[in-house]
Amino acid sequence: MAECGRKALSLLEAARSRYESLQISDDVFGESGDDSSDNPFYSTSGDSDSDNYIAEVGEDDQQPKHHHQKRGDKESAHSWGSGGGSGGSSGAGPPGSLSRSQADEEGWTENLQDVTVPPYKETYGPAQKLPATATALDFFQLFVPDNCIQNMVVQTNMYAKKFQERFGSDEGWRPVTAQEIKAFLGFVTSTSVHRCESVLSIWSSGFFSNRSIALKMSQARFEKILKYFHIVAFRPSQGSNQGLYKIQPFLDSLQQSFSCTFRPSQTQVLHEPLIDEDPVFITTCTERELRKRKKRKFSLWVRQCTSTGFICQISVHLKDGQGTDGLATLKNKPQLHSLVAKQLCQNISGKNTIIFTGPSITSLSLFSEFSKQDIYCCGLLSTRKSDCTGLPQNMLVCGSTPAQRGQSRVMMKGSMSLISWYNKGHFRFLTNGYSPTKQGLIIKRKSGEIPCPLAVEAFAAHLSYICKYDDKYSKYFIFHKPNKTWQQVFWLSISIAINNAYILYKMSDAYTVKRYSRAQFGERLVKELLDLDDCSPTQ
């Protein structure tokens, strides 16, 4: 009995050692303490919720539970795990795949070789050091500085003037100031902290009323600013077909600030974050309430640090429209997600970064192109969603012989490995970021230890971390839902900026002084934007 206990302990220690080697750092943005040992893949406690995470993909006898599985057509944990497992018995492979003889000619072989990724050519962590006295507003203004606020003031006043010249004067309007724009941002941001469905609830007498901040501005004044608020008041003479022209300068500024304030870890992921709704709302609302929600007219992809959840780069595209930022020219074509991936990775060439991708991005041609730029990849494959051109058919179809759980097959072409792994369903991975000769292990509370290639363990661990990040990020999801697409993009980007600000705060000396939780940081930011040291009301 004691020997069994020692064996289990040694397995767990080995797993934790690999976990550290996968370069997933402590949960710097969580509230559960400094210990990262509650990773769902290694947890042995009775309250582990690991069955909700990506490590359990493919277990078709279980109903998905995590909010990611509520995301419709997005690449949720369940859809990422569908990976061709429904392909049935053997037969012809997906379009572009190679027959056995063609695969042999192309250099695919079952003779495995060790693969080593060169050291990361970048330092990791915050690029700017703020003092221990830094406030929540100081961290937020790393991304939305005073010059950005002043631009909102100028553009809003310009738009109000032009609007009134065309449609008649507005007697209740007066030019907005920088202090009022900050307060305006504070009021809308408070909808994320207090979870109220409408920002106007602040001035109501209902459950979501908030007299402590309502005194800083009258509802009438807030609605006037809301009516005229702009980032870019007029369509530029050049590039006038750009559908995002009203928000693009702000997105460019935000992107530059993301790059200047934080250097991500070697491992990063490309995906669409949870941006539709608060996950609590999604899991409790009725179908009728869901149907009432207007569909977004834009898509947003991010490149995200898997060690911290910091979003390093964003890419926004309109789903319709004739502009070059629209998706119409690439709609339903496989090169769409490849184009997005290239845009998101254009600044990481030559650094030996490892990126994780979902099935819609994973492809041999893209990964080969990235490898020439010293970008290494690990992606899940799907015979329905992925471009399987150049991949061996016999690795993409299910054989007639039943597979055992944890069993895997691997073929290589150069440094690229194609992995077929079975876990109550077939899962296929394409990678040149992890050696096919190295084995991993997924420890599940219900299922025990499941052997797998190291690439599978790395993929599951990093993507689970991002799932947990989405739970944290949703706490800053701004509930204000304007009708105009550019405003939706703006408030979404503000939510991302606040979350990035909190991550930097958790990694700073200021955290050792105040140790604000995520909710407390959000409340402090709202108060500082509203300058609540002075509570005299304005009209």
N, C-alpha and C positions, 0 to 999 in steps of 0.2 A: 504493500500500500504506500509506504513511504517512498519506494522507488518510483511508483507511478506519479507521485506528487513532485518529485525532483525532475522527472522527465517533462511533465507539463510546465514546470517553472522554467526549465532550460529552453523549451520551445517558445515560451512567451518572451524570454529575454532575447532569444535570437530574432524574434519578430520585431521587438522594439529596436534592436540594433539596426535592422534593415529599415525600419520606419525612420530612424534618424538619418540613415544613409540616403533615403529618398528626399531629404532636404525639406521636410515639412516642419516648420518651426512651431514654437509654442503658440497657443491661441492668443495672439496679442490683442485681439479685439473682442474676446469673450469676457463674460463675467464669472466664469467658473473657476478662476484661480490661475496660477502660473503653470500648473501641471497639464501637459498635453496628453496624458495617458488615457484620457477618455475617448480616444479615437475609436470610432465604432467598429473598426476591423480588428482591434486587439482587445476590446473590452471584455472582461470576464465577469462583470458584475451582473446582478440579477435584473437591474433596471436598464440594461443596454437596449437602445432602440435601433440597433444596427440593421435590423431587417428592413428598415425604411430606406436604406441608402443604396448606393449603386453597387456595393459589393454583392447584393442579393439579386441583381438583374438576372433574368433568365429563369427564375424559379416560378414557373408558370402556374403552379398550384397555389400561389399566394396572391392576394389582392394588393396592388400597390397602395402605399399609405402616405408617402411623403408628398408635400405640396407640389413638388416638381411634376408629379404625375397628373396635375390638374391643368397643365399649361397648354392644352389643345395641341396645335401643330408644332409646338416647340420641341426641341430635342430633350425630352425629359429622361429621367433615369430609366423608365421602362422602355421608351422608344429607342434610347441609345443601346439598350440591351437586346432589342429585337434581332439585330445583327444577322439576319438570314436564317434564324433558327426555325422559321416557319416555312422554309423552302421545301420541306417535304423530303422525299427520298431522292436518290441520285438521279441525275438528268443533266440537261444542258445547263451551263453556267450562265451568269448574267451577261449582257452585251459587252463586248470588248475583252472578255476573259479568254484565256489561252487553253487550248487542248494540252494533253500531256506531252505530246511530241513538240508542240510549239513552245511550251514552257521550258522543255529541255534545251531547245535551240536558243531561247532567250536567256539562259543561264540560271534558271531556278533549280535548286538542288536541295536535297535533304541532308547534305553534309554541312553541319553547323560549325561556325567559327565564332570565336569570342569577339565582341564589339566593345570598344572603349570610347566614351565621349571625352574629348579634351576638356581641360579645366575651364571654368567660366571666366570670361575676360571682363568682368565687371564687379565692382564692389556692391554690396547689398545693404539697403537700409535708407533712412531719410537723408536727403542731400542737403537739407538746411537745418541748422540747429537753432531752435528757439529757446529762450531762457526759461528757467523754472517758473517764472512769474507770468508766462504767456497765458492768455485767456482763450476761451473757446472761439471767440471772434477772431483772435490772432491767427488761429489755425485755419479757420474758414477763409480768411482773407488772403491766405496763400494762394487760393484758387479764384476768389472773387475780390480783388483788391480795390482800393479807393478809386483808381482811375477807371476801373470797369463800372463802378457805381456811378461815377460822374458821367460816363458815357450814357448810362440809362437815363440820367437826369436830362441831359441835352436832347437825346432822341425822343424821350417822352414829351418834352415841352415842344419840340419841333412838330411832332405828330399832332399834338393837341391844337397848335396854332393852325396848321394846314387843314385839319378836320373842321375847325370852326369857320375858317375862311370859305370852305365849300358848303357846309351844311348850316351855318348860322352860329352866332356867338352862344357861349355857354356861360351864363351869368354866375354860376356856382364854381367856376374853375379859376384857379390861380396857379402860376407855375410851381412845379414840384421842386423840392430841395433834396440834397443828398441825404439829409437826416430822415426825410420822409420816405425815400426809396429804401433805405435800410429798414425802417419800420415796416414798410410794405412787405419786404422779404421776410421779416420776422413774423408778421401775421400769417402769411401763407405757410411758412415753415412750421408754425405751431400746429397745423393740421396733422403733421406727422407725429409730433410729440404727444398730442392729446387725442389722436385718432378720431377727430371729428370729420364728418362727411362733407361739410361745407364750411368754408372760411367765414361766411357770414353768420354762422352759429355763434361766433365769439360775442356778438352784440345782442344775441337773443336772450330770452329768459328761460331757455330750455336746458337740457342736461349738459350740452356742450358749451354753454355760455362761460365766459371768462372775464369777469369784471376787472381783474388785476391788470390785464393787458389792454382791455377795451378802452380804458381811460386815456391811452396814449394817442388815440386818433378816433374821430367820430366815424361811424359807419358811412355816412354820406361822403366824407373826404376819401375814405378808402375806396369806395365804389367809383369815385371820379378818377383816382389814380389807376384803378383796375381797367377802366374804360379806355384810357389813353396810353397805358404802359407799352413801351416799345424798346427794342434793342437796336433796330435799324428802321428808321421812319419811312425812308423812300427807297424804291427800287434803284439799284445802281445802274449806271449807263452801260457798263460792261458786265457780261455774264448775267443779263437780266432774265434769262430763262431758268436760272437756278431757283428751284422751289423753296430752298431753305435759306434764301438770302437774308431773311429777317433775323435769323439766329446764327448764321455761319460765323460772323466775327467773334461772337461769344464762344462758340464751340472751338474755334481756333485758339483763342486765348486760354480756354480751359485746358485744351490739349497740351499747350506749351507749359502750363503750370504743373500739370501732372508729370511731365517729363523732367521738369527742373527741380521738383521737390522730393522725388522718391526714385530710388533705383531698385527694380524688382529682383527677385531671386532668379536662379537659373531656370526653374520650372514655372511655366506659365500656361494658361489655357485660353483658347478662343471659344467663345460661346455667346448665346443670347441670354442676358440675365433676366431674372424675374422682374418684370416691370408693369405688368397689367394691373394687378390689384394686391392689396394686403392679403397674405395667405390665410389669415383668420377669416376674412370675408369670403374668400373663395371656398373654403371648406364648410361654411355655414349658410351661405346664401342659397336661395331657391333657383331653379332653372329659369323662372320668369325674370328674376332680378339679373341673372347673367345675360339674358337676351336683351335686356334694356340697355346694357352697356354698349356704347358705340365702339366698333372695331377701330383700332389704331390704323392710321394711314401711313405709318412709317415703321421701319425695322431698325433695331439697334443691336450691334454686335460689339463685344469688348474683348480686349486682351487684358488678362487679369493675373496678378501674381498669386500663385497657389499657396504660398507660404503665409500670406497675410490677408488676402482678399482685396488688396489695393488694386483699383482699376487703373491700368497704365495708359490705356488708349481706348477711345470710343469711335465708332463708325456708324453714322446715321444715314439711312437711305429712305426716300419716299417709295411707297409701294405702287404708286401710279403717278402719272404726269409725264410730260414730254421732256423735262429737264434732264441734264446729264446726271443729276443726283437721283433720278427716278430709277425704278427697277424694271420699267416697261421693256427696255431693250434686251434685258436678260431674263425675263420672266419665264419660269419653268425650264430654264436651261442649266445644265450642270456647271457651267463656268461661273455662275453667280457667286456661290459661296467660295469658290477658289479666288475670285477677284477680291472679295471681302477679306479673305485670309491674307492675301498679298498686301492689301492696304494696311491691315493691322500690324503686319510684321516688317514693314518697310524700314523701321528704325532700329531693328535688332540684328541686322546682318553682321556676321563676323564675330559674334560674342559667344558662340557655342550654347545658345539658349535651347532648352527642351520645351516644346509646346505640345499640349494635349488637344485633340480635336474630336468632334463628334462625326457621325457617319456622313453627313452632308458635305463636310470639308475633306475628309480623309480620301486621298487618292495617291496612286503611285507617282503620277506625273508631278503633282504638286510637291510631294515629299522629296522627290528627286531634285526638283528645282530649288527647294529650300536647302537641301544638303550642300549645294554648290555655294550657298551663302553662309555656311556654318550655322545653320539652324536645324536642329534635330527634332524629330517628331515621334509621337506615339498616339495613334488614333484608332478608334473603334470603327469597324467596317460593317456595312449593311448591304446585302444584295439588292435591296430596294432603293436605298437612299444614296449609296456611294457610287462613285465612278470606279468600276472594277476593271477598267482597261489595263491590260498587261499583267493581270494576276492569274495564277493557275486555277482552272476550273475545279480540279479535284480537291482544292482546299476551300472552295466556296459552296459546295453542295454536300448534303448529308449522305454518308455512306449507309449501306444496308445493315452493317454490323453495329449493334447498339454500343454507344460509348459509355464508359464509366465516369462517374463524377470526379473532376479534377484531372482527367486525361487530356493531353494536348498533343498536337502535331505542329511541326514548324518546318517551313521551307525558306531558303535564303536566296537572295540575288545580290551579290556584292555584300554591302553592309545592311541591306534591307531585309527584315524578317517578316514573314506572314505567319501569324499564329492562329490556330484553330483550337479553342479550349472549350471543354464541355462542363457545364454546371446546370443540370436540368434544362439544357438548351445549349446550342452551339453559339459561341462568341468568337468573333474573328478580329484580330488586331493587326495593324501594320505599323512597324516601328523600325527606326535605326537609332533610337535613343537609349535602348536597353539591350544588353547582350542576351541572345536566345539560349546561351549555355547556363545562365544563372537562374536559379529557381527561387520562387517566392512562396508565400503562404498567407491565406486569408483565414483569420480566426473568427468564427461566428459562434455566438452564444448557443444558438439552436442546432447549427449544422456541424459544429466542431471545426477541425482544421481541414481546409480545402487546399491541396497543392495546386500551384499554378506557376507559369513563367513569371519572372520578375516584372516584366512589362505590364502584365495583367494586374499585379499587386499595386504597382505604381499608379496605373490609370485609376483603379478603384479608390485608392487612398486620396489622391489629389482631387478627384471629382467629388468624393464625399465631402471633402473640406469645403469645396465651393458650394455644395448644397447647404452646409451649415452657415456659410457666409451669407447666402441669400436669406436665411432666417434672420440674421443680424441686420443685413442691409434693409430688409423690409420695415424695420423700426423707424427708418428715416424716409419712408415712402410718403411723399406729399399727396394728400387726398384731393387737393384742389384740381378739378378737371375742366379746363377751358375747352371751348369748341375748336379753336384754331390749332392746327397741327404744330406750328412753330412754338406756340406757348406750351403745348404738351411736352415738346422736346426740351424747352427751357427748364420747366419745373422738374422734369426727370433728371436733367443734368445737374440741377441744384441738389437734388437728393443724393446723387453720386458724389458730388463735391463735399457734402456734409459727412458722408460716410468715410471718404478718404481723409477728411480732416480729423475724424475721430481716431482712425488708424494711426495717423502721425502723432496724435496726442498720446495714444497708448504707448508709443515707442519713444516718448520724449521725457525729459526731466520734469516737466510740469505734472506728469501723471504721478510721480512719486510724492508730490506735494499734496494734491487734491484728491487723486484717485476717483475721478468721476466715473460712474457707470455710463453705459451708452445712453440711457434715458436721461440721466442727470446732465450729461454733456449737451444733449439736445435742448433741454430746458434752459441751461445757462446761455446757449447760443441765442435762443429766442429773446431772453431778457437783455442780452448785450446788444442785439440788433435794435431792440426797442428802447435802449438806453433807459432802463427802468429805475436808475438812480434818481431820475427826475420824473416824477409821475404827474406833472401838471398836464391836463388834457389840452389838446389842440382841436380846432374846429375845421 
